[in-house]
Amino acid sequence: DHRSTGAGVMRAPRDRHRDRPDRVCVAILLGVIVGALAATYQQRSWAGAGREVVSTIGFGESGGCADRTGDAMMDPGGALALSPEPSMPTDVSVDPKLRELVLKTRSKDRGEVMLGLANGVMICRNTKICWWDGGNILESFLEVTWRRLGVRNLILAVLDDETETYMAKHWPDVPTFRSDLKIPDAQEGTHPANKVSTLKYDLLRQFIATGTGVLITDLDLVYVSNPFENLHRDADIEGQTDGFSRDWAHGKFGGIDDKTMGWGGGGLYAQVFTINVGCMYVRPTARSAMLMARVAHRMATEQAWDQQVFNEECMFPAHGEQTTGLVSIRILDYLKFANSKTFFRSERNRFIPGDKSAKSDTPIMIHMNYHPDKHKRMLCLIARYHDGKLNACDEFPGGSEPGT
């Protein structure tokens, strides 16, 4: 209240009634009594109406909300009609051989597969084309995932003759599919790993069209246990974070203080690390399908890193003429689906030394996305979590250089 109370200023109207406190008190008391009676009556009316409304709503065969009273619950001319919920795209052509393989391989209980993409770089016979100082990443991945954990709903998309021959000779029982998808011309000159990754979005569109849930996986990671047993399945996209702390993984607010603005110089902004597209679960929903189409289109027309494009489409809000991917997102537990910076650096005391680490801190997966010596660290993790050599990883530095 900015009004002055100094001498010579007229008192506010409420001040002129100080000589009649009895009348004011009586009026207030009557108002409270009447208001309480009215509120009680109205509450009973609303409660009865609520029971009536709930009784008219059920669930249809598809699991969606069904109105049992015709137009009573939703006017078809309402706001939803202006921008209706998306429906599953019908313009996706699924390779007949892939459809047959997916339907045969996916899990019987939930209809899900694990999908990996592999080319000769992952075998690394030519150390000039692999950047992790040698080592067969594909072999180590399959040794753990297929042989030791027994993940039988795995499909490997092989992308060249070398990988197809290798799989037929050494891993003939693993379901494989030779994709005829071509790396977009727009990606000419980009990193070899990025080129391969651009193909996953068109492949995912086909998997989604079969109604299959997909756990897309890179190969430079070690599963400690079956990841399908640790998914929530309550979002369109459930992905590993590149964040390495709780705040960075789950999101946090930062602030600015612009002193040139004076009183209005403060402001908040949101920060969250990107989803790693090398370990994420995709539910077969219309929104997921539309997201994959958007990313695939951009990868076919722009020279860009697919993970950055994916996160832009997932996380940035619609603005102006720019629409959004519309998907719902869940971040996988950053301590259970850990990246290598979390394991070896930011949460090192939780995991290392291995013989001191609590059993409850055992991760489900560790992804070697922060370190160039990928295969060596994969081998130490296999030795620790699958061979029982608890201190196998203790000598590895937190960063990529000794002493870090």
C-alpha positions in Angstrom: 0.0 0.0 0.0 1.7 3.2 -1.2 -0.8 5.7 0.3 0.7 8.2 2.8 -0.5 8.2 6.4 1.1 11.6 7.3 -0.6 14.7 8.8 -3.1 16.6 6.5 -3.9 13.5 4.5 -7.5 12.2 4.5 -8.0 9.0 6.2 -8.8 5.9 4.1 -12.5 5.0 4.3 -11.8 2.0 6.5 -10.3 4.3 9.1 -13.5 6.3 9.5 -15.3 3.3 10.9 -13.1 2.7 13.9 -15.9 4.1 16.2 -18.2 1.2 15.1 -16.2 -2.0 15.8 -19.3 -3.9 17.1 -21.2 -3.6 13.8 -18.1 -4.7 11.8 -17.7 -7.8 14.0 -21.3 -8.8 13.7 -21.3 -8.4 10.0 -18.1 -10.6 9.7 -19.6 -13.3 11.9 -22.8 -13.5 9.9 -20.8 -13.6 6.7 -18.7 -16.5 7.9 -21.8 -18.5 9.0 -23.6 -18.0 5.7 -20.5 -18.7 3.7 -19.9 -22.0 5.6 -23.4 -23.2 5.0 -23.2 -22.3 1.3 -19.9 -24.1 0.9 -21.1 -27.3 2.6 -24.1 -27.4 0.3 -22.1 -26.8 -2.8 -19.5 -29.4 -1.8 -22.1 -32.0 -1.5 -23.5 -31.0 -4.9 -20.1 -31.3 -6.5 -19.3 -34.6 -4.8 -22.5 -36.1 -6.2 -21.8 -34.7 -9.6 -18.3 -36.2 -9.5 -19.6 -39.7 -8.7 -21.9 -39.4 -11.7 -19.2 -38.3 -14.1 -16.7 -41.0 -13.0 -19.4 -43.7 -13.6 -19.7 -42.6 -17.2 -16.0 -43.1 -18.1 -14.5 -46.4 -19.0 -11.6 -47.8 -21.0 -12.0 -49.1 -24.5 -10.5 -52.2 -25.9 -7.4 -50.3 -27.1 -6.8 -49.0 -23.6 -7.9 -45.5 -24.4 -10.6 -43.5 -22.5 -14.0 -44.3 -23.8 -17.1 -42.1 -23.3 -20.2 -44.2 -22.5 -22.7 -41.3 -22.8 -22.1 -40.1 -26.4 -21.2 -36.4 -26.5 -21.7 -35.8 -22.8 -17.9 -36.0 -22.0 -16.3 -34.4 -25.0 -17.6 -32.1 -27.7 -16.2 -33.1 -31.0 -16.0 -29.4 -31.9 -13.7 -28.7 -28.9 -10.1 -27.4 -28.9 -8.7 -30.9 -29.4 -10.2 -31.0 -32.9 -8.2 -28.0 -33.9 -4.9 -29.9 -33.4 -5.8 -33.6 -32.9 -3.5 -36.2 -31.3 -1.2 -37.8 -33.8 -1.9 -41.1 -35.3 0.6 -43.8 -36.4 2.1 -42.9 -39.8 1.0 -45.1 -42.6 3.7 -44.2 -45.2 6.4 -46.4 -43.8 7.6 -49.3 -46.0 8.9 -52.2 -44.0 11.3 -54.6 -45.7 9.5 -58.0 -45.8 12.6 -59.9 -44.6 13.1 -57.5 -41.8 9.4 -57.8 -40.7 9.7 -61.6 -40.7 12.9 -61.4 -38.6 11.5 -58.9 -36.1 8.3 -60.9 -35.5 10.3 -64.1 -35.0 12.9 -62.6 -32.8 11.1 -60.1 -30.5 10.3 -61.2 -27.0 7.1 -63.1 -26.5 6.0 -61.3 -23.4 6.5 -57.7 -24.4 7.2 -57.7 -28.2 10.7 -56.0 -27.8 14.1 -56.3 -29.5 17.6 -55.0 -28.9 19.0 -53.5 -32.1 22.7 -52.9 -32.8 24.3 -51.6 -36.0 27.8 -52.9 -37.0 30.3 -52.5 -39.7 34.0 -53.4 -40.2 35.1 -50.6 -38.0 33.7 -52.4 -34.9 35.8 -55.5 -35.8 38.9 -53.3 -36.1 41.1 -55.5 -38.1 42.5 -52.4 -39.6 43.6 -50.2 -36.7 43.9 -47.2 -38.9 40.1 -46.9 -39.2 39.3 -47.6 -35.5 40.3 -44.9 -33.0 40.4 -46.9 -29.8 43.9 -48.4 -30.1 42.7 -51.7 -31.5 40.4 -54.5 -30.2 37.3 -56.2 -31.6 34.4 -54.3 -30.0 31.8 -56.4 -31.8 33.2 -59.6 -30.5 33.3 -58.4 -26.8 29.8 -57.0 -27.1 28.4 -60.3 -28.3 30.4 -62.3 -25.8 28.6 -60.5 -23.0 25.2 -59.7 -24.4 24.5 -62.9 -26.4 26.6 -65.6 -24.8 26.8 -64.6 -21.1 23.6 -62.8 -20.5 21.6 -64.8 -23.1 19.8 -61.8 -24.6 18.0 -63.7 -27.4 15.8 -60.9 -28.7 18.9 -59.2 -30.2 19.0 -58.2 -33.9 22.3 -57.0 -35.5 22.0 -54.8 -38.6 25.2 -55.5 -40.6 26.2 -52.8 -42.9 29.1 -54.3 -45.1 30.5 -57.5 -46.5 33.2 -57.8 -43.9 30.7 -57.8 -41.0 28.3 -60.1 -42.7 31.0 -62.6 -43.4 32.4 -62.3 -39.8 29.0 -62.9 -38.3 28.2 -65.9 -40.5 31.6 -67.5 -39.5 31.8 -66.7 -35.8 28.3 -65.9 -34.6 25.9 -67.8 -36.9 23.1 -68.1 -34.3 22.8 -64.3 -33.8 19.9 -62.9 -35.8 21.3 -60.5 -38.4 19.9 -58.3 -41.2 21.7 -56.8 -44.1 20.2 -53.4 -44.5 20.0 -51.9 -48.0 19.8 -48.4 -46.5 22.4 -46.0 -47.9 24.3 -43.4 -45.9 22.9 -40.0 -47.0 25.0 -38.0 -49.4 24.7 -35.1 -46.9 26.9 -37.0 -44.5 29.8 -37.3 -46.9 33.1 -36.4 -45.1 31.7 -36.9 -41.5 33.2 -39.2 -38.9 32.7 -43.0 -39.8 30.8 -43.7 -36.6 28.5 -40.8 -37.2 27.8 -42.1 -40.7 26.6 -45.4 -39.4 24.5 -43.8 -36.7 22.5 -41.8 -39.3 20.9 -45.1 -40.6 19.3 -46.0 -37.3 16.4 -43.6 -37.6 15.0 -45.1 -40.8 15.5 -48.5 -39.4 13.6 -47.5 -36.2 10.7 -46.3 -38.3 10.4 -49.8 -39.7 10.6 -51.5 -36.3 8.0 -49.1 -34.9 5.7 -49.9 -37.8 5.6 -53.5 -36.7 4.5 -52.5 -33.2 7.9 -53.5 -31.7 9.6 -51.8 -28.8 13.3 -51.2 -29.5 16.3 -50.9 -27.3 18.8 -49.3 -29.6 22.3 -50.0 -28.5 25.9 -49.0 -29.4 28.4 -51.8 -29.2 31.1 -50.0 -27.1 29.3 -50.8 -23.9 29.2 -53.6 -21.4 25.9 -54.9 -20.0 26.2 -56.2 -16.5 22.6 -57.6 -16.4 19.7 -57.8 -18.8 18.6 -54.2 -19.5 15.0 -55.1 -20.4 14.4 -56.1 -16.8 15.1 -52.5 -15.7 13.0 -50.3 -18.0 10.0 -48.3 -16.9 8.2 -48.1 -20.3 6.2 -45.0 -19.3 7.6 -42.6 -21.9 8.0 -42.5 -25.7 11.8 -42.3 -25.3 13.7 -43.8 -22.3 17.4 -42.9 -22.8 20.8 -42.9 -21.2 22.1 -39.5 -20.3 25.5 -38.0 -21.1 25.2 -36.3 -17.8 27.6 -37.3 -15.0 25.8 -36.0 -11.9 22.3 -36.0 -10.6 21.7 -32.4 -11.6 23.2 -32.7 -15.0 21.3 -36.0 -15.7 17.9 -34.9 -14.4 18.1 -31.2 -15.2 18.7 -28.1 -13.1 18.1 -24.4 -13.2 20.9 -21.9 -13.7 20.5 -18.1 -13.2 21.7 -14.8 -14.5 22.1 -11.5 -12.7 22.2 -8.6 -15.1 23.1 -5.6 -13.0 22.4 -3.2 -15.8 18.7 -4.1 -15.4 18.5 -3.2 -11.7 15.5 -4.8 -10.0 14.6 -6.9 -13.0 18.1 -8.3 -13.7 17.5 -11.8 -12.5 16.4 -14.8 -14.5 16.3 -18.6 -14.6 17.2 -21.0 -17.4 17.0 -24.8 -17.6 20.0 -27.0 -18.2 20.1 -30.8 -18.9 22.6 -33.0 -20.6 21.7 -34.7 -23.9 20.2 -38.1 -24.3 22.8 -40.6 -25.7 21.2 -42.2 -28.8 23.6 -45.2 -28.3 21.5 -46.6 -25.5 17.8 -45.7 -25.5 14.5 -47.5 -25.5 11.9 -46.5 -28.1 8.2 -47.3 -27.5 6.3 -48.0 -30.7 4.0 -45.0 -30.5 2.8 -42.5 -33.1 4.9 -39.8 -31.4 8.1 -41.9 -31.6 7.4 -42.7 -35.2 7.0 -39.0 -36.0 10.2 -38.1 -34.2 12.2 -40.7 -36.1 10.8 -39.4 -39.4 11.9 -35.8 -38.5 15.4 -36.9 -37.5 15.8 -39.1 -40.6 14.7 -36.2 -42.8 17.2 -33.9 -41.3 20.0 -36.4 -41.6 19.2 -36.8 -45.3 19.3 -33.1 -45.9 21.8 -31.6 -43.4 25.4 -32.4 -42.6 25.1 -32.7 -38.8 25.7 -35.0 -35.8 22.7 -37.2 -35.4 22.7 -37.1 -31.6 22.6 -33.3 -31.6 19.7 -33.3 -34.2 17.8 -36.0 -32.2 18.1 -33.9 -29.0 17.0 -30.7 -30.7 13.9 -32.5 -32.0 13.3 -34.1 -28.6 13.9 -31.3 -26.2 13.6 -27.9 -27.8 10.1 -26.3 -27.5 8.0 -25.4 -30.5 8.4 -21.7 -31.5 7.3 -19.6 -34.4 6.9 -21.9 -37.4 9.1 -24.5 -35.8 7.1 -27.5 -34.5 8.4 -30.0 -32.0 8.9 -33.8 -31.8 6.2 -33.9 -29.1 7.6 -37.0 -27.4 7.6 -37.8 -23.7 11.0 -38.5 -22.2 12.4 -40.5 -19.3 16.1 -40.4 -18.4 17.5 -43.8 -17.4 19.1 -43.9 -13.9 22.6 -42.3 -14.5 24.2 -44.6 -11.9 22.7 -47.8 -13.3 22.9 -47.0 -17.0 26.3 -45.2 -16.5 28.5 -43.5 -19.0 32.2 -44.0 -18.6 32.8 -40.5 -17.1 30.3 -41.3 -14.4 31.9 -44.7 -13.7 35.6 -43.7 -13.9 35.5 -40.1 -12.9 32.6 -38.3 -11.3 31.3 -41.2 -9.2 34.6 -43.1 -9.0 34.5 -43.5 -5.2 31.2 -45.3 -5.6 32.6 -47.9 -8.0 36.4 -48.0 -7.4 38.2 -49.8 -5.8 36.1 -52.7 -6.9 36.5 -54.8 -3.8 35.1 -51.9 -1.7 32.1 -51.1 -3.9 28.7 -51.9 -2.4 26.7 -54.6 -4.2 23.8 -52.1 -4.4 26.0 -49.8 -6.5 26.4 -52.4 -9.3 25.4 -50.8 -12.6 23.3 -52.4 -15.3 25.4 -51.0 -18.1 28.5 -48.9 -18.6 29.0 -47.1 -21.9 32.5 -46.2 -23.1 31.5 -42.9 -24.7 33.9 -40.6 -22.8 37.1 -42.5 -23.3 39.2 -43.2 -26.4 40.6 -46.5 -25.0 37.2 -48.1 -25.4 38.1 -51.7 -25.8 40.6 -51.9 -23.0 38.0 -50.5 -20.6 35.4 -52.9 -21.9 37.7 -55.8 -21.2 38.4 -54.6 -17.6 34.6 -54.3 -17.0 34.0 -57.8 -18.4 36.7 -59.1 -16.1 35.3 -57.3 -13.1 31.5 -57.9 -13.5 31.5 -61.2 -15.4 34.7 -62.9 -14.3 34.8 -61.8 -10.7 38.1 -59.9 -10.8 36.9 -57.1 -8.6 39.8 -54.7 -9.0 40.3 -55.1 -12.8 39.4 -51.5 -13.5 41.1 -49.8 -10.6 44.3 -48.7 -12.4 42.4 -46.9 -15.2 42.6 -43.1 -14.8 39.4 -41.0 -14.5 40.1 -39.2 -17.8 41.9 -40.2 -20.9 45.3 -39.2 -19.6 47.4 -40.6 -16.7 46.8 -38.8 -13.5 43.3 -37.5 -14.4 
